[in-house]
Each structure stands twice: as structure tokens, then as C-alpha cells.
Amino acid sequence: MKKNELPECPVATLLMLIGTKWKVLIVRDLLTGTKRFGELQRSVGCSQKVLTDNLRELETNGLISRKVYAEIPPRVEYSMTKLGTTLEPVLDAMATWGNNYKKNLK
């Protein structure tokens, strides 16, 4: 993605990159370490197509990397890029906020 294609607002940029339910869950899982497609699909709980589309977008935007091993059957692993790992404090803040919200509900 080119810089001039990004929204002016930095919050809008973040939401454009990881603002879907699926992308946030994918990032959450990959921040704990490298995962295979099947592991991600079980953890995230979406269809194969939805997961594939979201993984491609995250890869295109430089947040995750995809490594294909020349094996039979083929093995593909996904991991966070150096840039992608900078999302960890963002997700930590979201988790803290979510926990506080749940505690304050009556």
C-alpha cells in the first residue's frame, strides 16, 4: 500500500489495516508465535475463504509473512513481521479496555 492511499487520520489507518473481527483475531494468534493455516482456522473460527482473504490482506500490508515449505503435502506457516509485532501494545490496550468494560457491567 502506498502512503498516499492511506487515510489522513492515524486511527482510520489502523482500522483499515486490522479493523475487522477476523484480522484482529489473526494478529492476536500470530503475536504468540508462528502458526499453520489449520491452527489459525480452528482458533479464529471463520471459513477457509474468509481466513485466506484476510491473511492475504495482512501479508500485502506487510503485517504478516507467509512461508511455504516444499513438502508433500505442502506446509504453509504464518508469522508476524517486524512491523506487525509493533501491534502488540495496541492489542494489549484493547484487551485491557475490554476486561475493564466487562468488570464495570452490572
Buried (B, 14 or more C-beta within 10 A) or exposed (E): EEEEEEEEEEEEBEEBBBEBEBBBBBBBBBBEEEBEBEBBBEBBEBEEEBBEBBBEBBBEBEBBBEEEEEEEEEEBBBBBBEEBBEBEEEBEEEEEEEEEEEEEEE
